[in-house]
Amino acid sequence: TETDPLLAFLQRVQSDALRTMGPTNFDPKLYVDLPLKTDLSIAVTAFNSLHRRSGTISLSDFNKFLEEFFDEAGSDLVYAKPVDFKPEPEGFLVKVENEEMRKWALEVHAIWKNLSRRVSEEVKRRPERHTLLYLPGTVIVPGSRFREVYYWDSYWVIRGLLASKMYDTAKAIVYNLISLIERYGHVLNGARTYYINRSQPPLLSSMVRDIYMRTGDVELLKRALPALLKEHSFWVSDVHQVTIEDQQGHKHCLSRYQARWYQPRPESATLDEELSLKLTPSEKDAFYHELASAAESGWDFSSRWMRNSSDLTTTATTSIIPVDLNTFICKLELDISAFAKITGDNSTSQKFMESSISRKSAIRSLLWNPTLVQWVDYWLDKHDAHQGVYQWNPGSQNCKNFASNFVPLWLLAQYPDSDQLIEEFDEDLITSLKKSGLIGEYGIATSLSNTGQQWDLPNGWAPLQHMIVDGLANAHSKEARRLAESIAINWIRTNFAAYKKTGSMHEKYDVESCGEFGGGGEYKPQTGFGWSNGVVLAFLEEFGWPRDRAVSC
Ligand SMILES: OC[C@H]1O[C@H](O[C@H]2O[C@H](CO)[C@@H](O)[C@H](O)[C@H]2O)[C@H](O)[C@@H](O)[C@@H]1O
């Protein structure tokens, strides 16, 4: 995609739009999402002549140009009512007894209709006019500016669809993502040409597993398995995998995020260019690479990846071994092993069981911190590397509290015999979470640093709430289950309060105030919103809502 002519042209339009319209309310992503009405060459000629005619283009000429040559952003995804949507499905949230809560849950459930789309046949016919990629089945988009399917968002969308008994829609999403692996070798960050250079947290196997648990569909496992094997190769290739030798001389392999991209992200090019103004040309390329790699992590952006939490240009994502990524890959290995066993491929099952055991041992040896009683990320220092092998240094563990430090709880809950991850699961881990400062009044904070980046304090994100709550709820400890339920109740209440106030579900919430959505970051707070809806429905399915429990916070 580096020389993708459509993207190159749309980025010229994007920077002209900024010059013409000014920075207020400017969203660069809008321009790289515009579908062309004509062949590219015709639009480029018209654009060049517009430039020749007038040095600075007037707003009205610019708007006329947009209207003549482009359709509206998002018009290449057509509204499609999901085939399996029912206003109140049989067996829906049976444990929700409170009438007000049930009424709201049905409203949240009904939002699936608004977020459901199909890629237009026009995209299949003339792909060169669209940055949107063709997908065969129904998609659920996150909402607002996110008018395409996203990789890791889809896991929580599917969790919600399962609560909504929409199994066909859930499967269609999975088949779409599989089609991306078949075409590109990995699931893209999102289904746009400008996302081909990177993936997002690998959760496809978790989507398949959860759907299989509800439907028993072995065909799904058979279709998914070859794709998951390809995806696994992607995450353990030289690009992502690093070898680290521990203090006993054992070598371990763990993975990191690393996009194949050294330019401004097309969807945010004007912002990336502005941020990099003070950098030299080679520093710029490295910075763009680190930003795109942070986007691969799903945590774009966060003090978690920054050497100096007040300076985004110090983002160094590729120098970090993230605990959540390795948990997801370990889960992918366990899922592959389980699916292979069910479908009768015992040697693949055995091979991936062994890979998962090695990764668990690596996580425990390198990322577990016994003093903090939690897992942590690890900073790679190039001075510690000899012939491509890093020597483990305990001082390089990142001891700051991030919600991601507790994501292994989720894996432990799904595969309870994964105890190689930890000496022994005991109440100290729960105490460590409670004392971390991450548990806010209305949810789990992403970090403890308020940097103005969206993956930091005071923002709480639905996926992080869900993985930790799910992990605690299934930890076979009454204390852990109680904590899980209280986090879930507060999270539901704040989502409910914000919905009552604004009429919308939000992409992120402020965990310090009731009913407030989150902010910060590089774009305006978005509504819709796929994963938030999914997590509310999944929590209500798990914990229910008794008649006499107050709905407001
Ligand atoms: O346009 C800026 C960035 O937007 C996306 O990231 C955020 O939204 C995604 C969709 O909900 C979500 O998956 C991600 O975790 C959010 O940070 C996009 O994924 C980025 O690649 C993009 O640069």
The ligand as an SDF file (V2000), in Angstrom:
LIG
                    3D

 23 24  0  0  0  0  0  0  0  0999 V2000
   -8.0830    7.2180   13.5680 O   0  0  0  0  0  0  0  0  0  0  0  0
   -7.1870    7.0230   14.6040 C   0  0  0  0  0  0  0  0  0  0  0  0
   -7.1060    5.5830   15.0740 C   0  0  0  0  0  0  0  0  0  0  0  0
   -8.4220    5.1040   15.3110 O   0  0  0  0  0  0  0  0  0  0  0  0
   -8.5940    3.7470   15.6130 C   0  0  0  0  0  0  0  0  0  0  0  0
   -8.3130    3.5020   16.9940 O   0  0  0  0  0  0  0  0  0  0  0  0
   -9.3390    3.6420   17.9310 C   0  0  0  0  0  0  0  0  0  0  0  0
  -10.5950    3.1410   17.4910 O   0  0  0  0  0  0  0  0  0  0  0  0
  -10.6370    1.7430   17.1550 C   0  0  0  0  0  0  0  0  0  0  0  0
  -12.0630    1.4300   16.7630 C   0  0  0  0  0  0  0  0  0  0  0  0
  -12.9260    1.5110   17.8710 O   0  0  0  0  0  0  0  0  0  0  0  0
  -10.1530    0.8820   18.3220 C   0  0  0  0  0  0  0  0  0  0  0  0
  -10.0100   -0.4390   17.8880 O   0  0  0  0  0  0  0  0  0  0  0  0
   -8.8120    1.3820   18.8420 C   0  0  0  0  0  0  0  0  0  0  0  0
   -8.4940    0.6570   20.0060 O   0  0  0  0  0  0  0  0  0  0  0  0
   -8.9540    2.8700   19.1700 C   0  0  0  0  0  0  0  0  0  0  0  0
   -7.7840    3.3680   19.7480 O   0  0  0  0  0  0  0  0  0  0  0  0
   -7.7520    2.8170   14.7710 C   0  0  0  0  0  0  0  0  0  0  0  0
   -7.7880    1.4900   15.2680 O   0  0  0  0  0  0  0  0  0  0  0  0
   -6.3300    3.2770   14.6420 C   0  0  0  0  0  0  0  0  0  0  0  0
   -5.5720    2.4260   13.8260 O   0  0  0  0  0  0  0  0  0  0  0  0
   -6.3660    4.6850   14.0780 C   0  0  0  0  0  0  0  0  0  0  0  0
   -5.0700    5.1290   13.8130 O   0  0  0  0  0  0  0  0  0  0  0  0
  1  2  1  0
  2  3  1  0
  3  4  1  0
  3 22  1  0
  4  5  1  0
  5  6  1  0
  5 18  1  0
  6  7  1  0
  7  8  1  0
  7 16  1  0
  8  9  1  0
  9 10  1  0
  9 12  1  0
 10 11  1  0
 12 13  1  0
 12 14  1  0
 14 15  1  0
 14 16  1  0
 16 17  1  0
 18 19  1  0
 18 20  1  0
 20 21  1  0
 20 22  1  0
 22 23  1  0
M  END
$$$$
